[in-house]
């Protein structure tokens, strides 16, 4: 995205996050001398290319599935419900792990600064 001298149009976003994650981001913001929104914008901007790439890969996979004659959607079966439940469980575990890693990184930064 090229800079044209004009500020990009902004939208207000509001969401909930776990207290531990919030504290991690506050710690990072304070160590950088910025506010929470600056850190969240930085994180989102850093992850955006990865997110867009994953979306493009998903869309390409859906096109391949369509070309192979596979159904684009199907009624949820017990197997798909189990798979969805397992995926949600794994996502929760990944989020927990990310929070712990962020906490460790924040602790290391505090030790280095102190």
HELIX and SHEET records of a PDB file:
HELIX    1   1 UNK A   19  UNK A   32  1                                  14    
HELIX    2   2 UNK A   36  UNK A   67  1                                  32    
HELIX    3   3 UNK A   78  UNK A  113  1                                  36    
END                                                                             
